[in-house]
Amino acid sequence: MTAPPATGGGSEPGPLIPLAEAVEGITDLGFWLAGQLGGHARTVAERLGGGTYTPDLAAADAARSVALGAAAWLRIVNEVVDAAVIVARAPKPNTPTVKVRLPAPFEGPCTLRLNGPLKSRFDPPDVIPPTRVSLPRRLGPKQVEFTVTVDATRRPGVSYFGRVTATPDAPDVGAQSVDFRVGVR
């Protein structure tokens, strides 16, 4: 059994069977590794073939190779831990919430807007699309705190970062933006 087809590059939940979800995560990691390592290998081959390969470029390529190797191992360890958690956890919704505070209150009401998807700090980032993030549409005068709820069902257990912009109704008052972090288990 699977969820509806993903849209926007894997933004929707994946398989509903935990083992299939774990396999999907490892498969996604394989595609990421192939893309990163293949791109680096192509760059090195083009430099070698072009006859412009210098000792400085060789050192830079060696450093990039070491960095890619380290990133790959970190991602592999993370994916193995995620797979174990996914297989072991009970199949239920995962909806963490986070309290967010504006830097200062507005005299009048304001409108809240999420600025794009939530993203992890990975490269490439894990993403939670705005359609899976809930927050109040409006805040009343002098109100500074609100709750953001995230549907993180079937998303990797990492920290995701987002930004909310509050735009006051008063045209002569500037908007405020606030960054927030939500931890997904």
N, C-alpha and C positions, 0 to 999 in steps of 0.2 A: 504494500500500500504506500502510495506517495502523495505528497501535497500537490496542489495545482502547479503547473509549470512555472519555473522561476522567470521573473522579469527583471530587467536591468542588471544582468550579470550576477545572478545568484542572490538577489535581494530578498527573495521569499523563502519560507521554510523549505527544507529539503525532505528527504525520506522520513516517514513517521516510524519506521522500524529502527530501533537503536543501532543494531549491527550495520544496517545499510547506511545509516547516518555516519557511523565511524568510518566505513569504507569510502564514503563520499568525501570526507575530510582528508583522508590519506590520498585519494585520487587527485583532489584539488591541489594538495601539496606537491604531488608528482608533476602536475602541469606547471606549477610555479617554478619548481626546480629545473625542469626541462627548458622553460623559457629563459630563466636567468642564466643558467650554465651555457645553453645554446647561443644566447646573445653574446656572452663573453667570448666563447670559442670563435664565433664568426668575426668578432672584432680583432682578435689575435691573428686569425688566418688572413684577414684583409691586410693587416699591417705587414705580416710576413710576405705575402704575395706582392705587395706594393713596393718592396725593397726599401722601405723607410723605417725599418725596425731598429731603434737605437737602444743603447743600454738603459737610458732613462725610461723609455716605453716598456722595456722588458721588466724593469723594477716596478713600474706602475701596474703592469699586468699581473705580476706575481703578487703584489699587495692586494689587488682586486680579487685574485683567486683565493687568497687566504680569507679575505672578508666574506666572500661568497660561501666558502666552506664552513666558516663559523656560523653564518646566518642559517645555512642549510641545517647544520646540526641542531641549532636552537629551535628551528621550526619543526624538525623531526621529533625532538624530545617533547615539545609542546603538543604536537599532534598525537603522539602516543598517549600522553596524559589525558588530553581531551577525549580520545577514543575510549580509554578506560572509564572515564567519568560518564560518557554518553551511554556506554553499554550497561553500566552499573546503576544509573539513576532511573527512578520511576518515570514513566512517560506522563508528564503533566506540564501544564503551562509554566513558563518561567517569565514572570513579570516584575522585575525589580522596580523600585521607585527611588527617587532622590529629591530631597528638598533643595530648592534653588532660591537664592536671594538676589534681588536687584541691588546694585551699589547704593542707590538712594531712592527715596519715594518720590512719586510725582504728586502734584497738588490735585490733579484730576485723574480720571480713568485712563487706561492705556490698553493697547492691543499687543498680544504676545505672538511671536512668530519664530518657529524653529528654522535656523539657517542651514538647510541641507541635511544630509544623513549623519548619523553618529558613526564615528570611525575609530578603529583601534590605532595604535601607533605602529603596527606592522607595516612592512613594505612588501607587497601591496597591503593596504589595510583591510581588516574584516569590517563589514559595513552593516548597519541596521538602517533601513530606509525610513524616511519621515512618516510613511503610512503606518509604521509600527511604533510610533512615538506619540503619546498623548500628553497634552498640557492644556491648561485653561486658555480659552481664546482671549479673555479680557481679565484685567485686574482693576479693582476699584481704587478710588483716591487713597493715597498714602499706604496702599498695600504693597509690600515688598517681597513677600514669600509666596511661593507656589510649588506645586508638586509635578514632577515629570514622571510619567509611567512608561516603561518600555516593554514591549512584547519581544522578549529575547528568546522565545521558544525556538529551539534548534539552532541557536547561534553559539559560536565558540565562547567558552568561559574566559573572557579577558575584560579589561577595562575599555570602555568606549567613551569618546569625548564628543561633545556637541556645544552648540552656542544658540542662545535665545536672544532675540532682539525685542525690546519693549518700546513701542512707539506711542507717545502720549497723544491724546486727542487735541491738546492745545497746539496750534500750528507754530507758535514761537518758541517751543521747548524742544530740545534735541532728544533723539532716541538714545537708549542705553542698551548695551549688549553685555551678556554675562555668559561665561563659559562654565560648563559643568562636566562631571565625570560620573558614569554609572558603572558599577562593577557587576559583571554577569558571572554567575556560578554555573 
